């Protein structure tokens, strides 16, 4: 199973302040946040456990479009890559996730069911 989405980090993103005035670059943590959000959008039934492999290969500039590609490789493993509009690979890696436990209905607290006042 695969998923793909396009994203852009706006020039006014708060994390860009101080990331090289006059020659801004998008911090890796902002790119990773976009990858995690895309993963959550694609697989809302999963929860991130770890990111054992992340390799940054090129810079990303504000307002530069990029594509996030996700591929489920089984056993909760998701390979990812981000490519700039020019085709340059920006980052690649692996995420490990687990299934969310099922939501339980709200339970009344013990005091209200035991007749305690």
C-alpha positions as a Markdown table, in Angstrom:
| # | Residue | x | y | z |
|---|---|---|---|---|
| 1 | Unk | 0.0 | 0.0 | 0.0 |
| 2 | Unk | 1.3 | 3.5 | -0.9 |
| 3 | Unk | 0.4 | 7.1 | -0.3 |
| 4 | Unk | 1.7 | 10.3 | -1.8 |
| 5 | Unk | 1.0 | 14.0 | -1.0 |
| 6 | Unk | 2.5 | 17.4 | -1.9 |
| 7 | Unk | 3.4 | 20.0 | 0.6 |
| 8 | Unk | 5.0 | 23.5 | 0.9 |
| 9 | Unk | 6.5 | 25.1 | 3.9 |
| 10 | Unk | 5.5 | 28.8 | 3.9 |
| 11 | Unk | 8.1 | 31.5 | 4.1 |
| 12 | Unk | 6.5 | 32.8 | 7.3 |
| 13 | Unk | 6.7 | 29.5 | 9.2 |
| 14 | Unk | 7.8 | 30.3 | 12.7 |
| 15 | Unk | 10.6 | 27.7 | 12.7 |
| 16 | Unk | 12.3 | 29.6 | 9.8 |
| 17 | Unk | 13.3 | 32.6 | 11.9 |
| 18 | Unk | 17.0 | 32.4 | 12.4 |
| 19 | Unk | 17.5 | 29.6 | 9.9 |
| 20 | Unk | 19.9 | 31.7 | 7.9 |
| 21 | Unk | 18.6 | 35.1 | 7.3 |
| 22 | Unk | 19.0 | 36.0 | 3.6 |
| 23 | Unk | 19.4 | 32.4 | 2.7 |
| 24 | Unk | 16.7 | 30.5 | 4.5 |
| 25 | Unk | 16.4 | 26.7 | 4.7 |
| 26 | Unk | 13.7 | 24.5 | 6.2 |
| 27 | Unk | 14.9 | 22.8 | 9.3 |
| 28 | Unk | 14.8 | 19.0 | 9.2 |
| 29 | Unk | 12.5 | 18.8 | 12.1 |
| 30 | Unk | 9.9 | 20.7 | 10.2 |
| 31 | Unk | 10.2 | 18.3 | 7.2 |
| 32 | Unk | 9.9 | 15.4 | 9.6 |
| 33 | Unk | 6.8 | 16.9 | 11.2 |
| 34 | Unk | 5.2 | 17.1 | 7.7 |
| 35 | Unk | 6.1 | 13.4 | 7.1 |
| 36 | Unk | 4.6 | 12.4 | 10.4 |
| 37 | Unk | 1.4 | 14.4 | 9.7 |
| 38 | Unk | 1.1 | 12.8 | 6.2 |
| 39 | Unk | 1.6 | 9.3 | 7.8 |
| 40 | Unk | -1.2 | 10.1 | 10.4 |
| 41 | Unk | -3.5 | 11.3 | 7.6 |
| 42 | Unk | -2.8 | 8.1 | 5.6 |
| 43 | Unk | -3.0 | 5.7 | 8.5 |
| 44 | Unk | -5.0 | 7.2 | 11.4 |
| 45 | Unk | -5.3 | 3.7 | 12.9 |
| 46 | Unk | -1.6 | 3.6 | 13.6 |
| 47 | Unk | 0.7 | 5.3 | 16.2 |
| 48 | Unk | 4.3 | 6.1 | 15.6 |
| 49 | Unk | 6.7 | 4.1 | 17.7 |
| 50 | Unk | 10.1 | 5.1 | 16.3 |
| 51 | Unk | 12.0 | 6.4 | 13.4 |
| 52 | Unk | 15.1 | 4.2 | 13.3 |
| 53 | Unk | 16.4 | 5.5 | 10.0 |
| 54 | Unk | 16.3 | 9.1 | 8.7 |
| 55 | Unk | 18.8 | 10.5 | 6.2 |
| 56 | Unk | 18.8 | 14.1 | 5.0 |
| 57 | Unk | 20.3 | 14.4 | 1.5 |
| 58 | Unk | 19.5 | 17.9 | 0.2 |
| 59 | Unk | 18.3 | 21.3 | 1.4 |
| 60 | Unk | 14.7 | 22.4 | 1.1 |
| 61 | Unk | 13.9 | 26.1 | 0.8 |
| 62 | Unk | 10.7 | 27.9 | 2.1 |
| 63 | Unk | 8.0 | 27.9 | -0.6 |
| 64 | Unk | 9.7 | 25.1 | -2.5 |
| 65 | Unk | 7.1 | 22.3 | -3.1 |
| 66 | Unk | 8.0 | 18.8 | -2.2 |
| 67 | Unk | 6.3 | 15.4 | -2.4 |
| 68 | Unk | 6.1 | 12.9 | 0.4 |
| 69 | Unk | 5.9 | 9.3 | -0.6 |
| 70 | Unk | 5.0 | 6.6 | 1.9 |
| 71 | Unk | 5.1 | 2.8 | 1.4 |
| 72 | Unk | 3.8 | 0.2 | 3.8 |
| 73 | Unk | 6.4 | -2.6 | 3.9 |
| 74 | Unk | 4.6 | -4.7 | 6.5 |
| 75 | Unk | 4.9 | -5.4 | 10.2 |
| 76 | Unk | 4.2 | -1.7 | 11.0 |
| 77 | Unk | 7.1 | -0.5 | 8.9 |
| 78 | Unk | 6.7 | 2.5 | 6.5 |
| 79 | Unk | 9.4 | 3.6 | 4.2 |
| 80 | Unk | 9.3 | 7.3 | 3.3 |
| 81 | Unk | 11.0 | 9.7 | 0.9 |
| 82 | Unk | 10.6 | 13.4 | 0.2 |
| 83 | Unk | 11.4 | 14.8 | -3.2 |
| 84 | Unk | 11.7 | 18.5 | -4.2 |
| 85 | Unk | 9.8 | 19.7 | -7.3 |
| 86 | Unk | 13.1 | 19.3 | -9.3 |
| 87 | Unk | 13.2 | 15.6 | -8.4 |
| 88 | Unk | 16.1 | 15.9 | -5.9 |
| 89 | Unk | 15.7 | 13.5 | -3.0 |
| 90 | Unk | 15.6 | 15.6 | 0.3 |
| 91 | Unk | 15.2 | 12.9 | 2.9 |
| 92 | Unk | 14.5 | 9.2 | 3.2 |
| 93 | Unk | 14.0 | 6.8 | 6.0 |
| 94 | Unk | 11.9 | 4.3 | 7.9 |
| 95 | Unk | 9.1 | 4.7 | 10.5 |
| 96 | Unk | 7.8 | 2.0 | 12.8 |
| 97 | Unk | 4.2 | 2.2 | 14.0 |
| 98 | Unk | 1.8 | 0.1 | 16.1 |
| 99 | Unk | -2.0 | -0.2 | 16.0 |
| 100 | Unk | -3.9 | 2.2 | 18.2 |
| 101 | Unk | -5.7 | 0.3 | 21.0 |
| 102 | Unk | -9.5 | 0.4 | 20.5 |
| 103 | Unk | -11.3 | 3.3 | 22.0 |
| 104 | Unk | -13.2 | 2.3 | 25.1 |
| 105 | Unk | -16.6 | 4.0 | 25.8 |
| 106 | Unk | -16.6 | 6.5 | 28.7 |
| 107 | Unk | -17.0 | 4.7 | 31.9 |
| 108 | Unk | -18.7 | 6.3 | 34.9 |
| 109 | Unk | -16.3 | 6.7 | 37.8 |
| 110 | Unk | -16.5 | 4.2 | 40.7 |
| 111 | Unk | -17.9 | 6.6 | 43.2 |
| 112 | Unk | -21.0 | 7.4 | 41.1 |
| 113 | Unk | -21.8 | 3.7 | 40.6 |
| 114 | Unk | -21.3 | 2.5 | 44.2 |
| 115 | Unk | -23.7 | 4.9 | 45.8 |
| 116 | Unk | -21.0 | 6.8 | 47.6 |
| 117 | Unk | -21.7 | 10.4 | 48.4 |
